[in-house]
Amino acid sequence: MLETGWQAFQDFTSTYANGLHSFAELIKIIGAFASFYALLKLRKIEHRYLFKATIPGLIENIGKSLSLINEGLLEPENNHTQTQQALNHLLADVKTVQRRVKGDSAIAAKRLVTLMRRIGFEPYFWQRQIVRELTGAELLEIYVQASGLVRLLANDLDGSAWSSK
């Protein structure tokens, strides 16, 4: 009985060898696409996890920098060093946000970094180093744009709590 079953299997494979080979190749191709799709999904999950894990801390850090900048706007003579330090921290946090988010939040972060470079806080390497104090209007513009970024990040974080995609 076992020998006839084995013989039937050998007959089947020899008769349909080309078809089975083609079927096996098709299964390998489908498996490769499935692996690629799983890799993409895993990266999306990783990005979503990093977003949910790091953005609350970044929002808090940006908020602290904004409160220090606000104090610098109210009393510029007494808080110059503190304001410069807050601007440095704000720039570092906004650059981190820019790498971690997409969409409107990324655009707002890029706009804020561009603003800070344009007014001379962190010039590009080909620009002349501008050593001067920022005016109250420039600080206010940075404060307003950073406040808008915080709101966008908070909205994105709230939206991600509702989204399962």
C-alpha positions, 0 to 999 in steps of 0.5 A, a space after each residue: 500500500 505504501 509502495 503504491 502511494 509512493 509510486 503514485 506520488 512519483 508519477 504525479 510529480 514526473 507528469 506535472 514537474 514543469 507545472 509544479 516548478 512554476 507553481 513553486 516559483 509563483 509561491 516564492 514570489 508571493 512570499 517575497 512580496 508578503 515579506 516586503 509588505 510585512 516589513 513596511 507595516 512593521 516600520 509604520 508601527 515603529 514610527 507610530 510607537 516612536 511618535 506616541 512615545 517621544 512627542 509628549 516629552 518634546 511638547 513639554 520641553 518646547 513648552 518649557 522653552 516657550 515659557 522662558 522665551 516669554 519671560 525674556 519678552 517681558 524682561 529682556 534685560 534680566 533674562 538674556 542668557 536664559 532666553 538664548 539658552 531657551 532658544 538653543 533648546 527650542 531649536 534642538 527640540 524642533 529639529 527632533 520634531 521635524 525628523 519624527 513627524 509628517 504632514 502639517 507638523 513637519 511643515 510647521 517645524 521646518 518653517 520654524 527652523 527656517 525662521 530661526 535661520 533667516 533671522 540669524 539665530 542659526 545661520 547656514 554654513 555659507 552665511 556670515 555668522 551674525 552675532 547680535 541680539 534678537 529683537 523683541 519682534 523676532 522673539 515674538 515671531 519665534 514664540 508665536 510659531 513655536 506655540 502653533 507647532 505645539 498645538 499641531 503636535 498636541 492635535 496630532 497626538 490626540 488624533 493618533 489616540 483615535 486612529 488604529 491605522 
